[in-house]
Every structure is written in structure tokens, then in C-alpha cells.
């Protein structure tokens, strides 16, 4: 399962993190790690968008 996450990319984690939280599958620690990855990825994407906006 975890290998598929990395193969399909961050977007796959984005979509499935909330889905898995709703179902309550897996440990709470794993969902916390997924949400941490989500927030970090969102921050990076936001930063990249800002850099692109100001560079243009």
C-alpha cells in the first residue's frame, strides 16, 4: 500500500488522506503523518505559486 502512495505521487496522498480518515482505517499515528505531509506539501505548493507570481 505504501509503495503505491509514493509511485502515484503527492496528489494521491492528498485525495486519500481525508478518505482514510473518514473510514478510520489504519492507526491514528499514520493519519497524523499523512496530514503533516499534506500541510507541508500545501505550504511548498503555495510558496512555489508565490515565487512564480512574483517572477512573472
mmCIF file of the N, C-alpha and C atoms, coordinates in Angstrom:
data_MODEL
# 
_entry.id   MODEL 
# 
loop_
_atom_site.group_PDB 
_atom_site.id 
_atom_site.type_symbol 
_atom_site.label_atom_id 
_atom_site.label_alt_id 
_atom_site.label_comp_id 
_atom_site.label_asym_id 
_atom_site.label_entity_id 
_atom_site.label_seq_id 
_atom_site.pdbx_PDB_ins_code 
_atom_site.Cartn_x 
_atom_site.Cartn_y 
_atom_site.Cartn_z 
_atom_site.occupancy 
_atom_site.B_iso_or_equiv 
_atom_site.pdbx_formal_charge 
_atom_site.auth_seq_id 
_atom_site.auth_comp_id 
_atom_site.auth_asym_id 
_atom_site.auth_atom_id 
_atom_site.pdbx_PDB_model_num 
ATOM 1   N N  . UNK A 1 1  ? 0.830   -1.216 0.000   1.00 0.00 ? 1  UNK A N  1 
ATOM 2   C CA . UNK A 1 1  ? 0.000   0.000  0.000   1.00 0.00 ? 1  UNK A CA 1 
ATOM 3   C C  . UNK A 1 1  ? 0.859   1.259  0.000   1.00 0.00 ? 1  UNK A C  1 
ATOM 4   N N  . UNK A 1 2  ? 1.871   1.267  0.850   1.00 0.00 ? 2  UNK A N  1 
ATOM 5   C CA . UNK A 1 2  ? 2.695   2.465  0.975   1.00 0.00 ? 2  UNK A CA 1 
ATOM 6   C C  . UNK A 1 2  ? 3.508   2.726  -0.294  1.00 0.00 ? 2  UNK A C  1 
ATOM 7   N N  . UNK A 1 3  ? 3.923   1.634  -0.977  1.00 0.00 ? 3  UNK A N  1 
ATOM 8   C CA . UNK A 1 3  ? 4.684   1.800  -2.222  1.00 0.00 ? 3  UNK A CA 1 
ATOM 9   C C  . UNK A 1 3  ? 3.830   2.484  -3.291  1.00 0.00 ? 3  UNK A C  1 
ATOM 10  N N  . UNK A 1 4  ? 2.558   2.122  -3.337  1.00 0.00 ? 4  UNK A N  1 
ATOM 11  C CA . UNK A 1 4  ? 1.651   2.737  -4.309  1.00 0.00 ? 4  UNK A CA 1 
ATOM 12  C C  . UNK A 1 4  ? 1.505   4.234  -4.081  1.00 0.00 ? 4  UNK A C  1 
ATOM 13  N N  . UNK A 1 5  ? 1.492   4.640  -2.801  1.00 0.00 ? 5  UNK A N  1 
ATOM 14  C CA . UNK A 1 5  ? 1.417   6.067  -2.486  1.00 0.00 ? 5  UNK A CA 1 
ATOM 15  C C  . UNK A 1 5  ? 2.548   6.824  -3.156  1.00 0.00 ? 5  UNK A C  1 
ATOM 16  N N  . UNK A 1 6  ? 3.780   6.319  -2.970  1.00 0.00 ? 6  UNK A N  1 
ATOM 17  C CA . UNK A 1 6  ? 4.948   7.031  -3.486  1.00 0.00 ? 6  UNK A CA 1 
ATOM 18  C C  . UNK A 1 6  ? 4.992   6.989  -5.006  1.00 0.00 ? 6  UNK A C  1 
ATOM 19  N N  . UNK A 1 7  ? 4.532   5.877  -5.599  1.00 0.00 ? 7  UNK A N  1 
ATOM 20  C CA . UNK A 1 7  ? 4.527   5.762  -7.060  1.00 0.00 ? 7  UNK A CA 1 
ATOM 21  C C  . UNK A 1 7  ? 3.541   6.751  -7.681  1.00 0.00 ? 7  UNK A C  1 
ATOM 22  N N  . UNK A 1 8  ? 2.388   6.890  -7.063  1.00 0.00 ? 8  UNK A N  1 
ATOM 23  C CA . UNK A 1 8  ? 1.346   7.735  -7.658  1.00 0.00 ? 8  UNK A CA 1 
ATOM 24  C C  . UNK A 1 8  ? 1.520   9.215  -7.318  1.00 0.00 ? 8  UNK A C  1 
ATOM 25  N N  . UNK A 1 9  ? 2.327   9.509  -6.316  1.00 0.00 ? 9  UNK A N  1 
ATOM 26  C CA . UNK A 1 9  ? 2.654   10.895 -6.044  1.00 0.00 ? 9  UNK A CA 1 
ATOM 27  C C  . UNK A 1 9  ? 1.862   11.514 -4.917  1.00 0.00 ? 9  UNK A C  1 
ATOM 28  N N  . UNK A 1 10 ? 2.143   12.811 -4.689  1.00 0.00 ? 10 UNK A N  1 
ATOM 29  C CA . UNK A 1 10 ? 1.570   13.541 -3.563  1.00 0.00 ? 10 UNK A CA 1 
ATOM 30  C C  . UNK A 1 10 ? 0.066   13.723 -3.741  1.00 0.00 ? 10 UNK A C  1 
ATOM 31  N N  . UNK A 1 11 ? -0.372  13.923 -4.985  1.00 0.00 ? 11 UNK A N  1 
ATOM 32  C CA . UNK A 1 11 ? -1.793  14.122 -5.263  1.00 0.00 ? 11 UNK A CA 1 
ATOM 33  C C  . UNK A 1 11 ? -2.637  12.955 -4.780  1.00 0.00 ? 11 UNK A C  1 
ATOM 34  N N  . UNK A 1 12 ? -2.092  11.747 -4.927  1.00 0.00 ? 12 UNK A N  1 
ATOM 35  C CA . UNK A 1 12 ? -2.787  10.533 -4.473  1.00 0.00 ? 12 UNK A CA 1 
ATOM 36  C C  . UNK A 1 12 ? -2.942  10.556 -2.958  1.00 0.00 ? 12 UNK A C  1 
ATOM 37  N N  . UNK A 1 13 ? -1.887  11.002 -2.263  1.00 0.00 ? 13 UNK A N  1 
ATOM 38  C CA . UNK A 1 13 ? -1.945  11.111 -0.802  1.00 0.00 ? 13 UNK A CA 1 
ATOM 39  C C  . UNK A 1 13 ? -2.972  12.165 -0.405  1.00 0.00 ? 13 UNK A C  1 
ATOM 40  N N  . UNK A 1 14 ? -2.980  13.301 -1.144  1.00 0.00 ? 14 UNK A N  1 
ATOM 41  C CA . UNK A 1 14 ? -3.958  14.367 -0.888  1.00 0.00 ? 14 UNK A CA 1 
ATOM 42  C C  . UNK A 1 14 ? -5.370  13.821 -0.891  1.00 0.00 ? 14 UNK A C  1 
ATOM 43  N N  . UNK A 1 15 ? -5.705  13.092 -1.962  1.00 0.00 ? 15 UNK A N  1 
ATOM 44  C CA . UNK A 1 15 ? -7.073  12.616 -2.144  1.00 0.00 ? 15 UNK A CA 1 
ATOM 45  C C  . UNK A 1 15 ? -7.436  11.556 -1.117  1.00 0.00 ? 15 UNK A C  1 
ATOM 46  N N  . UNK A 1 16 ? -6.490  10.653 -0.807  1.00 0.00 ? 16 UNK A N  1 
ATOM 47  C CA . UNK A 1 16 ? -6.822  9.515  0.039   1.00 0.00 ? 16 UNK A CA 1 
ATOM 48  C C  . UNK A 1 16 ? -6.692  9.784  1.534   1.00 0.00 ? 16 UNK A C  1 
ATOM 49  N N  . UNK A 1 17 ? -5.940  10.809 1.923   1.00 0.00 ? 17 UNK A N  1 
ATOM 50  C CA . UNK A 1 17 ? -5.743  11.081 3.351   1.00 0.00 ? 17 UNK A CA 1 
ATOM 51  C C  . UNK A 1 17 ? -7.083  11.348 4.042   1.00 0.00 ? 17 UNK A C  1 
ATOM 52  N N  . UNK A 1 18 ? -7.897  12.231 3.465   1.00 0.00 ? 18 UNK A N  1 
ATOM 53  C CA . UNK A 1 18 ? -9.205  12.556 4.052   1.00 0.00 ? 18 UNK A CA 1 
ATOM 54  C C  . UNK A 1 18 ? -10.142 11.351 3.980   1.00 0.00 ? 18 UNK A C  1 
ATOM 55  N N  . UNK A 1 19 ? -10.043 10.618 2.883   1.00 0.00 ? 19 UNK A N  1 
ATOM 56  C CA . UNK A 1 19 ? -10.880 9.432  2.687   1.00 0.00 ? 19 UNK A CA 1 
ATOM 57  C C  . UNK A 1 19 ? -10.593 8.385  3.754   1.00 0.00 ? 19 UNK A C  1 
ATOM 58  N N  . UNK A 1 20 ? -9.294  8.150  4.019   1.00 0.00 ? 20 UNK A N  1 
ATOM 59  C CA . UNK A 1 20 ? -8.914  7.171  5.032   1.00 0.00 ? 20 UNK A CA 1 
ATOM 60  C C  . UNK A 1 20 ? -9.276  7.643  6.431   1.00 0.00 ? 20 UNK A C  1 
ATOM 61  N N  . UNK A 1 21 ? -9.189  8.951  6.674   1.00 0.00 ? 21 UNK A N  1 
ATOM 62  C CA . UNK A 1 21 ? -9.582  9.483  7.982   1.00 0.00 ? 21 UNK A CA 1 
ATOM 63  C C  . UNK A 1 21 ? -11.069 9.259  8.229   1.00 0.00 ? 21 UNK A C  1 
ATOM 64  N N  . UNK A 1 22 ? -11.886 9.447  7.186   1.00 0.00 ? 22 UNK A N  1 
ATOM 65  C CA . UNK A 1 22 ? -13.328 9.246  7.334   1.00 0.00 ? 22 UNK A CA 1 
ATOM 66  C C  . UNK A 1 22 ? -13.642 7.781  7.648   1.00 0.00 ? 22 UNK A C  1 
ATOM 67  N N  . UNK A 1 23 ? -12.968 6.878  6.944   1.00 0.00 ? 23 UNK A N  1 
ATOM 68  C CA . UNK A 1 23 ? -13.197 5.448  7.174   1.00 0.00 ? 23 UNK A CA 1 
ATOM 69  C C  . UNK A 1 23 ? -12.602 4.988  8.496   1.00 0.00 ? 23 UNK A C  1 
ATOM 70  N N  . UNK A 1 24 ? -11.554 5.692  8.930   1.00 0.00 ? 24 UNK A N  1 
ATOM 71  C CA . UNK A 1 24 ? -10.899 5.322  10.176  1.00 0.00 ? 24 UNK A CA 1 
ATOM 72  C C  . UNK A 1 24 ? -9.999  4.106  10.019  1.00 0.00 ? 24 UNK A C  1 
ATOM 73  N N  . UNK A 1 25 ? -9.524  3.874  8.787   1.00 0.00 ? 25 UNK A N  1 
ATOM 74  C CA . UNK A 1 25 ? -8.649  2.725  8.531   1.00 0.00 ? 25 UNK A CA 1 
ATOM 75  C C  . UNK A 1 25 ? -7.228  3.076  8.955   1.00 0.00 ? 25 UNK A C  1 
ATOM 76  N N  . UNK A 1 26 ? -6.550  2.126  9.551   1.00 0.00 ? 26 UNK A N  1 
ATOM 77  C CA . UNK A 1 26 ? -5.161  2.324  9.944   1.00 0.00 ? 26 UNK A CA 1 
ATOM 78  C C  . UNK A 1 26 ? -5.048  2.993  11.296  1.00 0.00 ? 26 UNK A C  1 
ATOM 79  N N  . UNK A 1 27 ? -3.814  3.193  11.712  1.00 0.00 ? 27 UNK A N  1 
ATOM 80  C CA . UNK A 1 27 ? -3.550  3.781  13.019  1.00 0.00 ? 27 UNK A CA 1 
ATOM 81  C C  . UNK A 1 27 ? -3.707  5.292  12.967  1.00 0.00 ? 27 UNK A C  1 
ATOM 82  N N  . UNK A 1 28 ? -3.931  5.905  14.116  1.00 0.00 ? 28 UNK A N  1 
ATOM 83  C CA . UNK A 1 28 ? -4.045  7.360  14.186  1.00 0.00 ? 28 UNK A CA 1 
ATOM 84  C C  . UNK A 1 28 ? -2.710  8.024  13.892  1.00 0.00 ? 28 UNK A C  1 
ATOM 85  N N  . UNK A 1 29 ? -1.621  7.365  14.265  1.00 0.00 ? 29 UNK A N  1 
ATOM 86  C CA . UNK A 1 29 ? -0.288  7.898  14.010  1.00 0.00 ? 29 UNK A CA 1 
ATOM 87  C C  . UNK A 1 29 ? -0.049  8.077  12.516  1.00 0.00 ? 29 UNK A C  1 
ATOM 88  N N  . UNK A 1 30 ? -0.494  7.104  11.727  1.00 0.00 ? 30 UNK A N  1 
ATOM 89  C CA . UNK A 1 30 ? -0.317  7.172  10.276  1.00 0.00 ? 30 UNK A CA 1 
ATOM 90  C C  . UNK A 1 30 ? -1.096  8.343  9.689   1.00 0.00 ? 30 UNK A C  1 
ATOM 91  N N  . UNK A 1 31 ? -2.326  8.557  10.168  1.00 0.00 ? 31 UNK A N  1 
ATOM 92  C CA . UNK A 1 31 ? -3.131  9.658  9.651   1.00 0.00 ? 31 UNK A CA 1 
ATOM 93  C C  . UNK A 1 31 ? -2.500  11.006 10.019  1.00 0.00 ? 31 UNK A C  1 
ATOM 94  N N  . UNK A 1 32 ? -1.882  11.068 11.206  1.00 0.00 ? 32 UNK A N  1 
ATOM 95  C CA . UNK A 1 32 ? -1.190  12.295 11.616  1.00 0.00 ? 32 UNK A CA 1 
ATOM 96  C C  . UNK A 1 32 ? -0.011  12.563 10.696  1.00 0.00 ? 32 UNK A C  1 
ATOM 97  N N  . UNK A 1 33 ? 0.726   11.501 10.345  1.00 0.00 ? 33 UNK A N  1 
ATOM 98  C CA . UNK A 1 33 ? 1.863   11.640 9.432   1.00 0.00 ? 33 UNK A CA 1 
ATOM 99  C C  . UNK A 1 33 ? 1.377   12.102 8.061   1.00 0.00 ? 33 UNK A C  1 
ATOM 100 N N  . UNK A 1 34 ? 0.270   11.528 7.590   1.00 0.00 ? 34 UNK A N  1 
ATOM 101 C CA . UNK A 1 34 ? -0.286  11.891 6.288   1.00 0.00 ? 34 UNK A CA 1 
ATOM 102 C C  . UNK A 1 34 ? -0.712  13.357 6.285   1.00 0.00 ? 34 UNK A C  1 
ATOM 103 N N  . UNK A 1 35 ? -1.366  13.807 7.352   1.00 0.00 ? 35 UNK A N  1 
ATOM 104 C CA . UNK A 1 35 ? -1.805  15.202 7.414   1.00 0.00 ? 35 UNK A CA 1 
ATOM 105 C C  . UNK A 1 35 ? -0.602  16.141 7.489   1.00 0.00 ? 35 UNK A C  1 
ATOM 106 N N  . UNK A 1 36 ? 0.458   15.700 8.171   1.00 0.00 ? 36 UNK A N  1 
ATOM 107 C CA . UNK A 1 36 ? 1.684   16.506 8.226   1.00 0.00 ? 36 UNK A CA 1 
ATOM 108 C C  . UNK A 1 36 ? 2.290   16.643 6.837   1.00 0.00 ? 36 UNK A C  1 
ATOM 109 N N  . UNK A 1 37 ? 2.334   15.534 6.097   1.00 0.00 ? 37 UNK A N  1 
ATOM 110 C CA . UNK A 1 37 ? 2.835   15.565 4.717   1.00 0.00 ? 37 UNK A CA 1 
ATOM 111 C C  . UNK A 1 37 ? 1.953   16.474 3.870   1.00 0.00 ? 37 UNK A C  1 
ATOM 112 N N  . UNK A 1 38 ? 0.642   16.381 4.083   1.00 0.00 ? 38 UNK A N  1 
ATOM 113 C CA . UNK A 1 38 ? -0.312  17.228 3.354   1.00 0.00 ? 38 UNK A CA 1 
ATOM 114 C C  . UNK A 1 38 ? -0.015  18.705 3.578   1.00 0.00 ? 38 UNK A C  1 
ATOM 115 N N  . UNK A 1 39 ? 0.112   19.102 4.840   1.00 0.00 ? 39 UNK A N  1 
ATOM 116 C CA . UNK A 1 39 ? 0.304   20.510 5.159   1.00 0.00 ? 39 UNK A CA 1 
ATOM 117 C C  . UNK A 1 39 ? 1.634   21.019 4.619   1.00 0.00 ? 39 UNK A C  1 
ATOM 118 N N  . UNK A 1 40 ? 2.686   20.187 4.720   1.00 0.00 ? 40 UNK A N  1 
ATOM 119 C CA . UNK A 1 40 ? 3.994   20.577 4.193   1.00 0.00 ? 40 UNK A CA 1 
ATOM 120 C C  . UNK A 1 40 ? 3.921   20.751 2.679   1.00 0.00 ? 40 UNK A C  1 
ATOM 121 N N  . UNK A 1 41 ? 3.278   19.809 2.006   1.00 0.00 ? 41 UNK A N  1 
ATOM 122 C CA . UNK A 1 41 ? 3.152   19.868 0.550   1.00 0.00 ? 41 UNK A CA 1 
ATOM 123 C C  . UNK A 1 41 ? 2.346   21.090 0.124   1.00 0.00 ? 41 UNK A C  1 
ATOM 124 N N  . UNK A 1 42 ? 1.279   21.389 0.854   1.00 0.00 ? 42 UNK A N  1 
ATOM 125 C CA . UNK A 1 42 ? 0.471   22.570 0.559   1.00 0.00 ? 42 UNK A CA 1 
ATOM 126 C C  . UNK A 1 42 ? 1.285   23.844 0.726   1.00 0.00 ? 42 UNK A C  1 
ATOM 127 N N  . UNK A 1 43 ? 2.098   23.903 1.789   1.00 0.00 ? 43 UNK A N  1 
ATOM 128 C CA . UNK A 1 43 ? 2.946   25.074 2.030   1.00 0.00 ? 43 UNK A CA 1 
ATOM 129 C C  . UNK A 1 43 ? 3.961   25.246 0.908   1.00 0.00 ? 43 UNK A C  1 
ATOM 130 N N  . UNK A 1 44 ? 4.560   24.128 0.478   1.00 0.00 ? 44 UNK A N  1 
ATOM 131 C CA . UNK A 1 44 ? 5.545   24.178 -0.613  1.00 0.00 ? 44 UNK A CA 1 
ATOM 132 C C  . UNK A 1 44 ? 4.875   24.646 -1.903  1.00 0.00 ? 44 UNK A C  1 
ATOM 133 N N  . UNK A 1 45 ? 3.706   24.102 -2.208  1.00 0.00 ? 45 UNK A N  1 
ATOM 134 C CA . UNK A 1 45 ? 2.979   24.489 -3.421  1.00 0.00 ? 45 UNK A CA 1 
ATOM 135 C C  . UNK A 1 45 ? 2.601   25.959 -3.382  1.00 0.00 ? 45 UNK A C  1 
ATOM 136 N N  . UNK A 1 46 ? 2.139   26.429 -2.231  1.00 0.00 ? 46 UNK A N  1 
ATOM 137 C CA . UNK A 1 46 ? 1.771   27.838 -2.061  1.00 0.00 ? 46 UNK A CA 1 
ATOM 138 C C  . UNK A 1 46 ? 2.983   28.732 -2.264  1.00 0.00 ? 46 UNK A C  1 
ATOM 139 N N  . UNK A 1 47 ? 4.132   28.326 -1.705  1.00 0.00 ? 47 UNK A N  1 
ATOM 140 C CA . UNK A 1 47 ? 5.378   29.088 -1.834  1.00 0.00 ? 47 UNK A CA 1 
ATOM 141 C C  . UNK A 1 47 ? 5.812   29.150 -3.298  1.00 0.00 ? 47 UNK A C  1 
ATOM 142 N N  . UNK A 1 48 ? 5.721   28.009 -3.997  1.00 0.00 ? 48 UNK A N  1 
ATOM 143 C CA . UNK A 1 48 ? 6.095   27.968 -5.417  1.00 0.00 ? 48 UNK A CA 1 
ATOM 144 C C  . UNK A 1 48 ? 5.181   28.891 -6.228  1.00 0.00 ? 48 UNK A C  1 
ATOM 145 N N  . UNK A 1 49 ? 3.880   28.868 -5.926  1.00 0.00 ? 49 UNK A N  1 
ATOM 146 C CA . UNK A 1 49 ? 2.937   29.740 -6.623  1.00 0.00 ? 49 UNK A CA 1 
ATOM 147 C C  . UNK A 1 49 ? 3.264   31.209 -6.393  1.00 0.00 ? 49 UNK A C  1 
ATOM 148 N N  . UNK A 1 50 ? 3.625   31.563 -5.155  1.00 0.00 ? 50 UNK A N  1 
ATOM 149 C CA . UNK A 1 50 ? 4.013   32.936 -4.854  1.00 0.00 ? 50 UNK A CA 1 
ATOM 150 C C  . UNK A 1 50 ? 5.258   33.339 -5.623  1.00 0.00 ? 50 UNK A C  1 
ATOM 151 N N  . UNK A 1 51 ? 6.258   32.454 -5.643  1.00 0.00 ? 51 UNK A N  1 
ATOM 152 C CA . UNK A 1 51 ? 7.514   32.730 -6.361  1.00 0.00 ? 51 UNK A CA 1 
ATOM 153 C C  . UNK A 1 51 ? 7.236   32.927 -7.846  1.00 0.00 ? 51 UNK A C  1 
ATOM 154 N N  . UNK A 1 52 ? 6.395   32.060 -8.423  1.00 0.00 ? 52 UNK A N  1 
ATOM 155 C CA . UNK A 1 52 ? 6.056   32.176 -9.837  1.00 0.00 ? 52 UNK A CA 1 
ATOM 156 C C  . UNK A 1 52 ? 5.296   33.473 -10.109 1.00 0.00 ? 52 UNK A C  1 
ATOM 157 N N  . UNK A 1 53 ? 4.386   33.827 -9.216  1.00 0.00 ? 53 UNK A N  1 
ATOM 158 C CA . UNK A 1 53 ? 3.587   35.045 -9.390  1.00 0.00 ? 53 UNK A CA 1 
ATOM 159 C C  . UNK A 1 53 ? 4.481   36.283 -9.377  1.00 0.00 ? 53 UNK A C  1 
ATOM 160 N N  . UNK A 1 54 ? 5.437   36.323 -8.455  1.00 0.00 ? 54 UNK A N  1 
ATOM 161 C CA . UNK A 1 54 ? 6.307   37.495 -8.355  1.00 0.00 ? 54 UNK A CA 1 
ATOM 162 C C  . UNK A 1 54 ? 7.374   37.512 -9.447  1.00 0.00 ? 54 UNK A C  1 
ATOM 163 N N  . UNK A 1 55 ? 7.799   36.344 -9.935  1.00 0.00 ? 55 UNK A N  1 
ATOM 164 C CA . UNK A 1 55 ? 8.800   36.289 -11.001 1.00 0.00 ? 55 UNK A CA 1 
ATOM 165 C C  . UNK A 1 55 ? 8.196   36.761 -12.324 1.00 0.00 ? 55 UNK A C  1 
ATOM 166 N N  . UNK A 1 56 ? 6.913   36.466 -12.521 1.00 0.00 ? 56 UNK A N  1 
ATOM 167 C CA . UNK A 1 56 ? 6.239   36.914 -13.733 1.00 0.00 ? 56 UNK A CA 1 
ATOM 168 C C  . UNK A 1 56 ? 5.858   38.388 -13.582 1.00 0.00 ? 56 UNK A C  1 
# 
